[in-house]
Every structure is written in C-alpha cells, then in structure tokens.
Amino acid sequence: MKRAYFLLAFSTLGMNVYGQKTIDQKVAELLSKMTLEEKVGQMVQYSGFEYATGPQQSNSAVVLEEIKKGKVGSMLNVAGSEETKAFQKLAMQSRMKIPLLFGQDVIHGYRTTFPVNLGQAASWDLGMIEKSERIAATEASAYGIHWTFAPMVDIARDPRWGRVMEGSGEDTYLGTKIGLARIKGFQGRGLGSLDAVMACAKHFAAYGAAVGGRDYNSVDMSLRQLNETYLPPFKAAAEAGVATFMNSFNDINGIPATANQYIQRNLLKGKWNYKDFVVSDWGSIGEMIPHGYAKDASEAAEKAIQGGSDMDMESRVYMAELPKLVKEGKVDPKLVDDATARILTKKFEMGLFDDPYRFSSEKRQKEQTDNQENRKFGREFGSKSIVLLKNQGNILPLSKTTKTVALIGPFGKETVANHGFWSIAFKDDNQRIVSQFDGIKNQLDKNSTLLYAKGCNVDDQDKTQFAEAIETAKKADVVIMTLGEGHAMSGEAKSRSNIGFTGVQEDLLKEIAKTGKPIILMINAGRPLIFNWASDNIPTIAYTWWLGTEAGNSIADVLFGTVNPGGKLPMSFPRTEGQIPVYYNHYNTGRPAKNNTDRNYVSAYIDLDNDPKYPFGYGLSYTDFKYSDMVLNSASLTGNQTLNISVTVSNTGKYDGEEVVQLYIRDLFGKVVRPVKELKGFQKVWIKKGESKKVEFKLTPEDLKFFDDDLNFDWEGGEFDIMIGTDSQHVQTKRINWVK
C-alpha cells in the first residue's frame, strides 16, 4: 500500500514538473476548441453599469446575456469583491468557462490617492513613484481588479491639453524613467501575484501632440520626430514587459492609431517583438467612421484588426462584424487567433483559469479599505511633489506660533477636489480626505487662530464674497491664498484655450494684496497655469497641484517646514497661450535670438520673451544650493569610452534639503539639427546644511544616439556641451570632443 501511494505521488510530481503544459500549449489547446464567435468574444470589452469613463453604448441586459454566452472577454469599471465575483460567475456559465479580465483606470492611486501624475513627476523621485503604484496595485487588486489602464507615457508639450495631468511632462528621458517606475510598481513581483495588476502603456502613439492641445485631435509630424521624441517611452515599456498597450484616439499623419499598421504591426509587434495584446481606447474603433477612414462598422472592424488592435473597448464593432468578415474572406482567421491567443495568455498568467475568483476577496478588500500606512506614505509623497516657485523675504516656512493666519480661496475646505481628476469615487470621500483648512489647523499652535473665507467660487463672476474675504485678511498676520483650477478642469476632454485662473480668482487676489498683508499663494492645478500678475506681485508661491487623500497634511508639512520642498517642474510654464508650445529641448534656428532685447530679424516675438515664465526642472528650496568644481575625466574621447562627470553641490543655507541635480548635453553639429539641450541624467540628493556632496554621472555613446532622416539610430562624433545645474536654464557648461 505504501509503495502504491509512493508511486502515485511520484507520478503526480513528474506530471507537474516535467509533463505540465506550458501556457502556449494551453492556449493552443483552448483555441482549437473555440468557435469563431467565442474567439471574437475574447476580443470584446464592455463597461460596467454604475458609471462610465466615456460615451457609453452598452445595454446592461444585452451585456449580461453575452457574458453568459462567452461573447465578452473583459469588463472595465467593475470593482469590488462582490461585483467582480458576480460578473465572473456569469462568465463561468459559458460553454468554455473562460474567465473575464477586469480593468480600471487606476491612474494616481486607488483607495488612497496620491498627487496627480504630473505632480508626482515634479518629485523627480522614481522610488516614491514606483512605491505609489505598488500601493495602488495592492489596493486595486484587493477590490478584484486585474488590470489598470496606466501608465500614460505620452510626451506632452502643450498645457492646453487637459491630459497633461495624467503624464510626466515634456521630456522623453524623464518620461521614460517615470513610466518604467510605474510599470514596475504595478506589476510588482510578476503577474499572477495577488498584489499585482497588469499595466498598460498608453496612448500608442503621439496622443500628447494633438494639434492645438485639443483632445482627440489629429497629430501631424515627421516619422523622425515620432521615433525620437514620442516612441521611446513605449519601446522601453515593451522591453520592460508591460502587460498591455492601449492605442490612441488621434490619427498620425492621416492614419488613425487604432488601425495604424506602422506603429502597431511594423514597430510594436514586428521590430519590437511585443508578444502581449493591444486594447483600443474607448470607442476608438467605431470612431474611425467619423474620422473619415472607415465608411461603416464593418470596414472599421476590418481595418482595426488588420492594423493590430486586439481588443475592442466599448465600440461594439468586433462582435458585430468580425465573424462575418472572416467568413467572407476579408479578414484572415489567423489575425483573430493571434489576438485571442494574446488575451488568453494574460488570463493564464494571472492565474484566472486556476481560480477565476482569486482576486475577489472580501478579506483583502477590507484590509485595504483604510490602510493607515498607505495614507502615511501618501502624505509624504504629496509634500515631496510641491514645487516652491517664489519665496521672497523667506515668508516660508511659516511659524506654527503665528498668532493669526487667514486661509482664503475656493479650495480651502474642499475635500473631494483634492483627489484630482482620474480618481475613484468612494461614498466616504468627504469624511476621509484631508482638507487644506484641517491640515493647517492641525499643525498650528493651540494659541493661534486660523480664519477662513471662501472669497469666490471657482468659475463664475460672483464677487459678493469679496468683502468678507478682505475683512478676514485684515485680521490676519499672514494670508494663505488657495487658488487655481477646479479638479475636473484638467483631465480627459478638459482642453482649455485659456489656462489662467478661472472666474474672478485673480480679482480676489488683487483685492487681498491691497490690504498689505504678507501673502502665500498656493496654486491647485493639474497642469501648468499662466499667472503672470501673481508671479510678478506675490512674494511667495507654491505649486501644490492636486495632492490626493492626504493633501491638507502634505501642504501643511511644507508650509510649516516639517518638509523642505524639493520639487522641480516637469514642464515649462508659459508666459501666455500665444507662446505655446514652449519647451526646453527645442531646436535652434539659423537666426536664434541671443537675448530678450534684440528682436530684429531673429526668431523671436516682438512683444514677448522667448523663454518660459518658469523653466523645465525649476524649483526652489528653503535652503540654498551652490554648484562648484565640475570635473570631466577627459575633454577628448574616442569610440566607446565612458565620460565620467562630477560636480560638488553644497548646502549653504539654514535647512537640510533635497536637490535634483540635472545633467544635460548638446550635440553641436549633426546630420540633422539637434536640440539646444537634452536631459541625460538626474540625481536627487539629500544634503544637510553646511555640508557638500560630490555627485557623479557617466555618459557613453549610447546616450548620444539619435534618429537621422532615414530613421537610422546612431551617434556621430564631434563636439558636445556637457551641462550640469539646478534646472534647464541655470547650468555650468564644459565642451568635449568625442571621436567615433
């Protein structure tokens, strides 16, 4: 008997270890048993019914019936252990019992929200960004979610485009590094772990270059510019193993991204050898009809599958048209098999065939509903994302014993607004999100008084609250103004032609300034705003973005000096809309403007300076940092040698603090013109007051490569300027010669 049990155990072990089928084999076997309609069903994604993140077309009764028939592969906007389990049970009634994938826009946190993504980028802290997504994945997966539609790695140089809040700004290098940190955070130890979610690199491609900054608009650019500026974050994401890609709404040079064979078939699935799947953006397959690229739904489905779109999000086009197109011989069935196989592979990797309900755990959901450690991290991350733009007279940090402080502005007692756009709404948000008023009040001395007046609304012309605000300011020793744009004014479909303060906010600020009281201006926004009067007249300005669940505490930590701000701008801030796009890594011209006074027959405005109001990489501290002793190991290099660069950074002020040391290069001459500066490295260093640190960088020929006019990616020998500094404008420069 013992021998029989031993033999059974041994044979079982052998089957598991040596005879177990690979995922590829499992997928192939499953495909061989599926009907054409069941295969196409895996390529269909619908939204849940409680709320939508786009123009919804789905009928709930129809969708539920299609799930039971195996005609739906994925759902988005379905969350919670009970909800996901209920939908999954419907899928288990289908003939093949293939589990659903549940997707969600987990953009800057889930239950615990963090700063909006552009604010996170201002931290220049890759470790904190990765950890924020690790927390987001842990919380979201506990609510039954398998897949997030993030990170957005679109490079964006136009702040009129509302979705700049969802990305990392204008720079390809910084955006690539941040995108990789996000993917690593989301996917954690690997797909199949219960605290990991599938990441999604979006929007493929060039969505951030929409003409006029108008969402969903066309993109028109050279293939060289596309490959050099907009595609590198996506290529890096593919190489890092991002689980999915999402294509974009825009056309690229006349071909909608949804059906663009060059980017999806030739590059992504061809040259880059990407093995996972591509999901359309919401309704983008059907939207090729109004684009004027497809005459009807049938042609839209045909062009989308041929172009490389594997899953149809909310267009209702694939299920309606693809089976017929295959039967008519217009679509190769191998394309359907390939798309279905890619989707099934992810479901196997997530462990859903072993247990379709493994992510739907009430216990895990309860554990992550109000995780205090996550909130503690959110508070720290929020404070590290704030950018100090001005601090004349060192009004900040503010003493906690200041006798009377007035908080004035429409955002002082907001709670839900602190989430920012692209956040998940929960019923208890009003109770659990920390307002700016409460955050400041909690840190003021017990003998101090915090006054409050709203002053005005965010976006109307009503000035009836001005008088109360002025009287409140007169009673205070210092006034904290909290102005900006409403939290729903940045995000998808939130393009703005005027990106100044809305309503009468600036008028309110001018009236409060007349009182003569010291003013600290906090600007709440998801994008760069234009605030020239404030910048020229208000002594202290902090850019606070939208900071998430712990916003009030994060802000108070900076205002009172518990945290010394170290954020740096990930986008250039324009002087006026007429200057847009303005970005640091532009090309020179044959007639460059040498300064802001000589504007005759040079590339300049006759009525405006060329440079931005605040440059890329800019941000102040409560302390002072001095750069000295920039050293290169050689001024002349050959071939694949490495250039070693060092600089000494000294904290000469009164506070310990963090500084983001930035490395830029300029290739002076090339077969195509090169930018005046390119970020090639950065380090965030903590330096105690009175101390100095030596910061080191390395450059190799790999860092010098660029795309020429024939799309060859290589470097050229010649002269290069090497620059190190505190932002893109204030740098030390040394020139080298690098022979190929």
C-alpha positions in Angstrom: 0.0 0.0 0.0 2.8 2.4 0.9 4.5 1.6 -2.4 1.3 2.4 -4.3 1.0 5.8 -2.6 4.7 6.5 -3.3 4.3 5.6 -6.9 1.2 7.8 -7.2 2.9 10.7 -5.6 6.0 10.3 -7.7 4.0 10.1 -10.9 2.0 13.2 -9.9 5.2 15.1 -9.2 6.6 14.1 -12.5 3.5 15.2 -14.3 3.5 18.6 -12.6 7.2 19.3 -13.0 8.0 17.7 -16.3 4.7 17.0 -18.0 2.9 20.2 -17.2 1.8 22.0 -20.3 3.3 25.5 -21.0 0.9 28.4 -21.2 1.5 28.5 -25.0 0.4 24.9 -25.2 -2.7 25.5 -23.0 -3.7 28.5 -25.2 -3.3 26.5 -28.4 -5.4 23.6 -27.0 -8.1 26.1 -25.8 -8.1 27.9 -29.2 -8.6 24.6 -31.0 -11.9 24.0 -29.1 -13.3 27.5 -29.5 -15.8 28.7 -32.2 -15.1 31.8 -34.2 -17.7 33.7 -32.2 -16.1 32.6 -28.9 -12.7 33.8 -30.1 -14.0 37.1 -31.1 -15.8 37.3 -27.8 -12.4 37.4 -26.0 -11.6 40.5 -28.1 -14.7 42.4 -26.7 -14.6 44.7 -23.6 -17.6 46.4 -22.1 -18.0 48.9 -19.3 -19.9 48.2 -16.1 -23.2 49.9 -15.5 -22.7 52.1 -12.4 -20.5 54.8 -14.0 -18.6 55.2 -17.3 -15.4 56.8 -18.3 -16.5 57.5 -21.9 -19.7 57.7 -24.1 -21.4 54.5 -23.1 -23.3 52.5 -25.6 -23.8 49.2 -23.8 -27.2 47.8 -22.8 -26.9 46.1 -19.5 -29.3 43.2 -20.2 -27.6 42.5 -23.5 -24.1 42.6 -22.0 -25.1 40.2 -19.2 -26.5 37.7 -21.7 -23.4 38.0 -23.9 -21.1 37.2 -21.0 -23.1 34.0 -20.3 -22.6 33.1 -24.0 -18.9 33.7 -23.9 -19.0 36.7 -26.1 -17.2 39.1 -23.7 -13.6 38.8 -22.7 -13.2 41.8 -20.4 -15.1 44.4 -18.4 -13.9 47.8 -17.2 -15.4 49.9 -14.4 -16.4 46.9 -12.4 -14.8 46.8 -8.9 -15.3 45.2 -5.5 -15.2 41.6 -4.4 -18.9 41.1 -4.7 -19.3 42.8 -8.1 -16.4 41.1 -9.8 -17.4 37.7 -8.4 -20.9 38.2 -9.7 -19.8 39.0 -13.2 -17.2 36.2 -13.1 -20.0 33.7 -12.2 -21.8 34.7 -15.4 -18.7 34.0 -17.4 -18.5 30.6 -15.8 -21.9 29.7 -17.3 -20.4 30.0 -20.8 -19.6 26.9 -22.8 -15.8 27.3 -22.5 -15.9 28.9 -19.0 -13.2 31.4 -19.8 -12.8 34.0 -17.0 -13.2 37.7 -17.5 -10.4 40.3 -17.1 -11.5 43.3 -15.0 -9.9 46.6 -16.0 -10.0 50.0 -14.3 -8.4 53.5 -14.7 -6.2 53.3 -11.6 -4.2 56.4 -12.5 -2.8 58.0 -9.4 -3.9 55.7 -6.6 -7.0 53.7 -5.8 -8.5 53.8 -2.3 -5.5 56.0 -1.3 -5.0 58.7 -3.9 -1.6 60.3 -4.5 -0.7 63.6 -6.3 -2.0 63.8 -9.9 0.7 62.2 -12.2 2.2 65.5 -13.3 2.6 66.4 -9.7 4.3 63.1 -9.0 6.7 63.8 -11.8 7.6 67.0 -10.1 9.0 65.0 -7.3 11.6 63.5 -9.7 11.6 60.6 -7.2 11.5 57.3 -9.1 11.5 55.3 -5.9 8.4 57.1 -4.5 6.6 56.9 -7.8 7.2 53.1 -8.0 6.0 52.7 -4.4 2.8 54.7 -5.1 1.9 52.3 -7.9 2.9 49.3 -5.7 0.3 50.6 -3.2 -2.2 51.3 -5.9 -1.9 47.8 -7.3 -2.2 46.3 -3.8 -5.4 48.2 -3.1 -6.9 47.8 -6.6 -6.3 44.1 -6.8 -7.9 43.7 -3.3 -11.0 45.1 -4.9 -11.0 42.5 -7.7 -9.2 44.5 -10.4 -6.8 42.7 -12.7 -5.7 45.4 -15.0 -5.0 49.2 -14.9 -5.1 51.5 -17.9 -1.8 53.1 -16.8 0.8 54.4 -17.1 0.2 57.2 -19.6 3.6 57.7 -21.1 2.6 60.3 -23.7 5.1 63.2 -24.1 3.2 66.5 -23.9 4.4 69.9 -24.6 1.1 71.8 -24.7 -0.5 72.6 -21.3 -3.8 73.4 -23.0 -4.2 69.6 -23.4 -6.0 68.5 -20.3 -4.4 65.1 -20.1 -1.0 66.6 -19.3 -2.1 65.9 -15.7 -2.0 62.2 -16.4 1.5 62.1 -17.7 5.1 63.1 -16.8 5.6 66.2 -18.8 7.6 67.4 -21.8 10.8 65.4 -21.6 11.3 62.0 -23.2 14.1 60.9 -20.9 12.3 61.8 -17.7 9.0 60.4 -19.0 10.6 57.1 -19.9 12.2 56.7 -16.5 8.9 57.5 -14.7 7.0 55.2 -17.0 9.3 52.3 -16.2 9.0 53.0 -12.4 5.2 52.9 -12.7 5.2 49.6 -14.6 7.5 48.1 -12.1 5.2 49.3 -9.3 2.0 48.0 -10.9 3.3 44.6 -11.9 5.4 44.0 -8.7 6.8 40.6 -8.3 5.1 39.5 -11.5 1.7 38.8 -13.0 -0.2 36.2 -11.0 0.8 37.7 -7.7 -2.3 38.7 -5.8 -1.0 42.2 -5.3 0.0 42.8 -8.9 -2.1 44.2 -11.7 -1.5 44.3 -15.4 -0.1 47.6 -16.5 -1.0 49.3 -19.8 1.3 51.7 -21.8 -0.9 54.3 -23.4 -1.7 56.0 -25.7 0.1 54.5 -28.6 1.1 56.9 -30.1 1.7 60.6 -30.1 -1.6 61.5 -28.4 0.2 64.2 -26.4 1.0 66.1 -29.7 -2.6 66.7 -30.6 -2.9 69.9 -32.8 -3.8 72.9 -30.7 -3.8 71.0 -27.5 -7.4 69.9 -28.3 -8.2 66.4 -27.1 -8.7 63.6 -29.7 -7.3 65.9 -32.4 -5.0 65.0 -35.3 -1.2 64.6 -35.0 1.0 65.7 -37.9 4.7 65.2 -37.6 7.7 63.6 -39.3 8.5 60.0 -38.6 11.9 61.1 -37.2 10.2 63.3 -34.6 7.8 60.5 -33.8 10.5 57.9 -33.3 12.9 60.2 -31.4 10.5 62.1 -29.1 7.2 60.2 -28.7 8.0 56.5 -29.1 11.0 55.9 -26.7 8.8 55.6 -23.6 6.7 53.0 -25.4 9.7 51.0 -26.6 11.2 51.0 -23.1 7.8 49.8 -21.7 7.6 46.9 -24.2 11.2 45.9 -23.3 10.3 46.1 -19.6 7.4 43.6 -20.1 4.4 45.9 -19.7 1.4 43.6 -19.9 -0.7 45.5 -22.5 -0.7 48.5 -24.8 -3.6 50.9 -25.5 -3.7 52.7 -28.8 -4.8 56.4 -29.1 -7.8 58.3 -30.4 -5.7 60.5 -32.8 -4.7 59.9 -36.3 -0.9 60.1 -37.1 -0.2 61.7 -40.4 -3.7 60.7 -41.6 -3.9 57.2 -40.3 -5.9 56.6 -37.1 -3.7 55.0 -34.4 -6.3 52.3 -34.0 -5.6 51.0 -37.4 -2.1 52.2 -37.9 -0.1 49.3 -39.2 3.2 51.2 -39.0 3.1 51.7 -35.2 1.2 48.5 -34.2 2.2 45.8 -36.7 5.6 47.0 -38.1 7.0 48.5 -34.9 5.3 47.1 -31.8 4.6 43.6 -32.9 7.3 43.4 -35.5 10.5 45.2 -34.9 10.0 45.4 -31.1 8.7 41.8 -31.0 5.9 42.6 -28.5 4.0 39.4 -27.6 1.2 40.8 -25.5 -2.0 42.5 -26.6 -3.3 45.9 -27.6 -6.6 47.3 -26.5 -8.3 50.1 -28.3 -9.2 53.3 -26.4 -12.9 53.8 -25.5 -14.9 53.5 -28.8 -11.9 54.4 -31.0 -12.6 51.6 -33.5 -16.0 52.9 -34.2 -14.8 56.4 -34.2 -12.8 55.7 -37.4 -16.1 56.3 -39.2 -16.4 60.0 -38.3 -12.6 60.2 -38.8 -13.4 59.5 -42.4 -11.1 56.5 -42.5 -13.8 53.8 -42.5 -17.1 54.0 -44.3 -19.0 51.8 -41.8 -18.7 49.5 -38.8 -17.7 46.6 -41.0 -14.8 48.4 -42.6 -13.8 49.9 -39.2 -13.5 46.4 -37.7 -11.6 45.1 -40.7 -9.1 48.0 -40.6 -8.7 47.8 -36.8 -7.8 44.0 -36.7 -5.5 44.4 -39.7 -3.9 47.4 -38.1 -3.1 45.4 -34.9 -5.9 46.2 -32.4 -6.6 43.0 -30.4 -9.4 44.1 -28.1 -12.3 46.4 -28.8 -13.2 48.7 -25.8 -16.8 49.7 -26.0 -17.2 50.1 -29.8 -19.5 47.0 -30.2 -17.8 46.6 -33.6 -15.8 43.4 -33.3 -18.5 41.0 -32.2 -21.0 42.5 -34.7 -18.7 42.4 -37.7 -15.6 40.2 -37.4 -17.2 36.8 -37.6 -18.9 37.8 -40.9 -15.6 39.4 -42.2 -13.7 36.2 -41.6 -16.4 34.0 -43.2 -16.4 36.4 -46.2 -12.6 36.0 -46.5 -12.0 39.7 -45.9 -10.1 39.0 -42.6 -7.5 36.3 -42.2 -8.7 34.0 -39.4 -5.1 33.9 -38.2 -5.4 37.5 -37.1 -8.3 36.6 -34.9 -6.4 33.6 -33.5 -3.4 35.7 -32.8 -5.4 38.4 -31.0 -7.3 35.8 -29.0 -4.2 33.9 -28.0 -2.5 37.1 -26.7 -5.5 37.8 -24.5 -5.9 34.2 -23.2 -2.1 34.2 -22.4 -2.6 37.1 -19.9 -5.5 35.3 -18.3 -3.4 32.2 -17.8 -0.5 34.3 -16.4 -2.9 36.0 -14.0 -3.9 32.6 -12.7 -7.6 33.1 -13.6 -8.0 29.7 -15.2 -6.9 28.1 -11.9 -9.3 30.2 -9.9 -11.4 32.8 -11.6 -12.3 34.4 -8.2 -8.8 34.6 -6.7 -8.8 38.4 -6.8 -12.3 38.7 -5.4 -11.6 38.5 -1.7 -13.7 40.4 0.9 -11.0 39.9 3.5 -8.3 41.6 1.3 -10.7 44.3 0.3 -11.4 45.1 4.0 -7.7 45.2 4.8 -7.1 47.7 2.1 -10.1 49.9 2.7 -8.4 52.3 5.1 -4.7 51.3 5.2 -3.0 53.9 7.5 0.5 53.0 6.2 -0.6 53.8 2.7 -2.1 57.2 3.9 1.2 57.9 5.7 3.1 57.4 2.5 0.6 59.5 0.6 1.2 62.4 3.0 4.9 62.2 2.4 4.6 61.8 -1.4 2.3 64.8 -1.5 4.8 67.1 0.3 7.6 65.9 -2.0 5.6 66.8 -5.1 5.1 70.5 -4.2 7.2 73.0 -6.2 8.3 76.2 -4.5 8.3 78.9 -7.2 8.9 82.1 -5.2 9.9 82.8 -1.6 10.9 86.5 -1.4 11.6 87.6 2.1 11.6 84.0 3.3 8.0 84.1 4.4 8.1 80.3 4.3 8.5 78.2 6.3 5.7 79.7 8.4 6.0 79.6 12.2 3.4 77.4 13.9 3.0 80.0 16.5 1.9 82.7 14.1 -0.8 84.4 16.0 -3.5 84.7 13.3 -3.5 83.0 9.9 -6.2 83.5 7.2 -6.9 80.9 4.6 -8.8 82.4 1.7 -9.9 80.9 -1.6 -12.3 78.5 -3.1 -10.2 75.4 -2.3 -9.6 75.9 1.4 -12.3 73.5 2.7 -12.5 71.2 -0.4 -12.3 67.5 0.2 -13.2 65.5 -2.9 -11.4 68.0 -5.1 -8.1 67.1 -3.6 -8.4 63.7 -5.4 -7.8 65.5 -8.7 -9.1 64.1 -12.0 -9.0 60.4 -12.9 -9.6 59.2 -9.3 -12.0 56.6 -8.0 -15.0 57.9 -6.1 -16.0 56.4 -2.8 -19.0 57.2 -0.7 -17.0 58.3 2.3 -14.6 60.7 0.4 -15.9 63.8 2.2 -15.0 62.3 5.6 -11.7 60.7 4.8 -9.9 63.3 2.6 -8.0 65.9 4.5 -8.9 69.5 3.5 -6.3 72.2 3.4 -8.0 74.0 6.3 -7.9 70.9 8.5 -4.3 70.2 7.6 -3.2 73.7 8.5 -5.3 73.9 11.6 -3.9 70.6 13.0 -0.4 72.0 12.9 -1.0 75.5 14.1 -0.2 76.2 17.8 -3.1 75.8 20.1 -2.9 79.6 20.9 -3.0 80.5 17.3 -6.1 81.3 15.2 -7.0 80.1 11.7 -9.5 82.2 9.9 -11.3 81.2 6.7 -13.2 82.9 3.9 -14.0 81.3 0.6 -13.8 84.6 -1.2 -15.3 83.4 -4.5 -16.3 80.4 -6.4 -14.0 78.6 -8.8 -15.6 79.5 -12.1 -18.1 82.3 -12.1 -18.2 86.1 -11.9 -19.8 86.4 -8.4 -17.9 88.9 -6.2 -20.3 89.1 -3.4 -17.9 87.1 -1.1 -15.0 89.6 -1.6 -15.9 91.8 1.3 -15.9 89.0 3.8 -12.5 87.8 2.5 -11.0 91.3 2.7 -12.1 91.7 6.3 -10.8 88.3 7.1 -7.4 89.2 5.6 -7.2 92.4 7.6 -7.4 90.5 10.8 -4.5 88.2 10.0 -0.8 88.3 10.4 -0.3 86.3 7.2 -2.7 85.3 4.4 -2.6 81.9 2.6 -4.5 82.2 -0.7 -5.6 78.9 -2.3 -6.4 79.4 -6.0 -6.2 77.6 -9.3 -8.4 75.5 -11.5 -11.1 73.1 -10.4 -10.1 69.5 -10.0 -12.2 68.5 -13.0 -10.7 71.2 -15.3 -7.7 69.0 -16.1 -8.0 65.5 -17.5 -9.6 63.8 -20.5 -11.8 66.1 -22.6 -10.6 69.0 -20.5 -8.7 71.1 -23.0 -8.7 74.8 -22.3 -7.8 77.7 -24.6 -7.2 80.0 -21.6 -5.2 78.4 -18.9 -5.2 81.3 -16.4 -7.1 81.4 -13.1 -10.8 80.9 -13.8 -13.7 83.1 -12.7 -12.8 86.1 -10.5 -10.0 84.4 -8.6 -7.3 86.8 -9.8 -9.5 89.8 -9.0 -9.9 88.4 -5.5 -6.1 88.0 -5.2 -5.5 91.6 -6.2 -8.0 92.9 -3.7 -6.4 90.9 -0.9 -3.0 92.2 -1.9 -4.2 95.7 -1.4 -4.5 95.0 2.3 -0.7 94.9 2.5 -0.7 91.6 4.4 2.1 89.1 3.6 0.6 86.6 1.1 1.5 82.9 0.5 -0.2 81.8 -2.8 -0.9 78.1 -3.2 -1.9 77.1 -6.8 -4.0 74.0 -7.2 -3.9 72.6 -10.7 -3.3 69.5 -12.9 -1.4 71.4 -15.5 0.9 74.5 -15.9 -1.2 77.6 -15.5 -0.5 81.2 -16.5 -0.5 83.6 -13.6 1.8 86.5 -14.6 0.3 89.1 -12.3 0.6 86.8 -9.3 4.1 85.8 -10.3 5.2 89.4 -10.6 3.4 90.8 -7.5 3.0 88.0 -4.9 6.2 87.3 -2.9 5.6 83.6 -2.1 4.1 81.0 -4.5 3.9 77.2 -4.0 2.6 75.0 -6.8 0.6 72.4 -4.9 -1.1 70.5 -7.8 -3.9 68.2 -6.6 -2.2 66.0 -3.9 -4.7 63.3 -3.1 -6.2 61.8 0.1 -3.7 63.5 2.5 -3.5 66.8 0.6 -4.2 69.1 3.6 -1.5 67.4 5.7 1.0 67.4 2.9 0.5 71.1 2.3 0.8 71.9 6.0 4.0 69.9 6.3 5.6 72.2 3.7 4.1 75.4 4.9 5.4 74.9 8.4 8.7 73.5 7.4 8.3 69.9 8.6 9.2 69.1 5.0 11.6 71.3 2.9 10.2 71.4 -0.6 12.4 69.9 -3.3 10.0 69.5 -6.3 11.1 70.5 -9.8 8.9 71.4 -12.7 8.4 68.5 -15.3 7.0 71.0 -17.8 8.0 74.6 -18.8 5.4 77.1 -17.7 4.5 79.6 -20.5 4.1 83.3 -20.2 1.0 83.3 -22.4 -1.0 80.9 -24.5 0.4 82.6 -27.6 3.8 81.1 -26.7 2.6 77.5 -26.6 4.2 75.1 -27.3 7.3 76.2 -25.2 9.7 73.5 -24.1 13.4 73.5 -23.1 14.7 70.9 -25.7 13.8 72.8 -28.8 15.9 73.1 -31.9 17.9 76.2 -32.7 17.3 78.2 -35.9 19.6 80.0 -38.4 18.6 83.2 -36.7 18.5 82.4 -33.0 17.5 85.2 -30.5 20.6 86.0 -28.5 18.7 87.8 -25.7 15.3 89.2 -24.9 16.1 92.8 -26.1 17.4 92.3 -29.6 14.4 91.0 -31.6 15.2 92.4 -35.0 15.3 89.7 -37.8 15.8 86.9 -35.3 13.5 84.0 -34.3 11.6 85.9 -31.6 8.3 87.6 -30.7 8.4 91.3 -31.0 6.1 91.6 -27.9 7.2 88.7 -25.7 10.3 87.0 -24.4 11.1 83.6 -25.9 11.9 81.8 -22.6 9.2 80.4 -20.4 8.0 82.1 -17.2 9.4 79.1 -15.2 11.7 76.7 -17.0 11.7 72.9 -17.1 13.5 71.5 -14.0 12.9 74.6 -11.9 12.1 74.6 -8.2 13.3 76.4 -5.1 14.1 75.2 -1.6 14.1 76.8 1.9 17.8 76.4 1.7 20.4 77.4 -0.9 22.5 75.0 -3.0 25.8 76.0 -4.6 27.3 74.1 -7.6 31.1 74.1 -8.0 34.1 72.0 -9.2 32.5 70.5 -12.3 35.1 67.9 -13.5 35.3 65.7 -16.6 37.7 62.8 -16.8 38.6 63.9 -20.3 38.0 66.7 -22.8 38.7 64.3 -25.7 37.3 60.8 -26.0 37.4 58.1 -28.7 34.9 55.4 -29.6 33.1 53.5 -26.8 34.9 55.3 -23.9 32.9 56.5 -20.9 32.8 60.1 -19.9 32.9 60.5 -16.1 31.4 63.7 -14.9 31.2 65.1 -11.3 30.1 68.2 -9.6 30.2 69.4 -6.0 26.9 70.5 -4.5 27.0 72.4 -1.3 24.1 73.3 1.0 25.0 76.9 2.0 21.6 77.7 3.7 19.9 77.2 7.0 18.0 74.0 6.4 18.7 70.4 5.4 17.2 69.7 2.0 17.0 67.8 -1.2 18.3 68.9 -4.6 17.7 67.4 -8.0 21.0 67.6 -9.8 20.4 67.6 -13.6 22.7 66.6 -16.4 22.1 67.9 -20.0 24.1 67.6 -23.2 24.1 69.4 -26.5 25.3 67.8 -29.8 26.6 70.9 -31.5 26.7 69.6 -35.1 24.9 66.7 -36.8 23.5 65.3 -40.0 20.2 66.6 -38.6 19.8 69.5 -36.2 19.9 68.6 -32.6 18.1 70.2 -29.6 19.8 73.0 -27.7 19.7 70.8 -24.6 18.8 67.2 -23.8 18.3 65.8 -20.3 20.5 62.7 -19.9 20.6 62.1 -16.2 19.5 63.3 -12.8 20.0 62.5 -9.2 18.0 63.5 -6.1 20.4 64.0 -3.2 19.8 64.9 0.4 22.4 67.4 1.8 22.5 68.6 5.4 23.0 72.3 6.0 26.7 73.2 5.8 27.6 70.0 4.0 28.7 69.2 0.4 28.3 66.2 -1.7 30.1 65.1 -4.9 27.5 64.0 -7.5 28.7 61.8 -10.3 27.4 60.9 -13.8 28.5 58.7 -16.6 27.9 59.1 -20.4 28.5 56.6 -23.1 28.0 56.7 -26.9 24.6 55.1 -26.2 23.5 58.4 -24.6 24.5 60.3 -27.8 22.4 58.3 -30.3 19.6 59.9 -32.3 17.5 59.2 -35.4 18.6 60.6 -38.6 16.4 61.4 -41.6 16.4 57.8 -42.7 15.5 56.6 -39.2 18.9 55.1 -38.5 19.5 55.2 -34.8 23.2 56.0 -34.1 25.6 58.7 -32.9 28.1 60.9 -34.6 31.5 62.1 -33.4 32.1 65.7 -32.8 31.8 68.5 -30.2 29.4 68.2 -27.3 28.5 70.6 -24.5 28.1 68.9 -21.1 25.9 70.8 -18.7 25.0 70.3 -15.0 22.7 72.5 -13.0 19.7 73.1 -10.8 17.3 73.4 -13.8 17.4 73.6 -17.6 18.4 77.3 -17.6 20.9 77.5 -14.8 23.8 75.2 -15.7 27.6 75.0 -15.8 29.0 74.0 -19.2 32.1 72.3 -20.4 32.9 71.3 -24.0 34.3 68.0 -25.2 35.3 66.4 -28.4 34.2 62.8 -28.9 35.7 61.0 -31.9 33.7 58.0 -33.3 
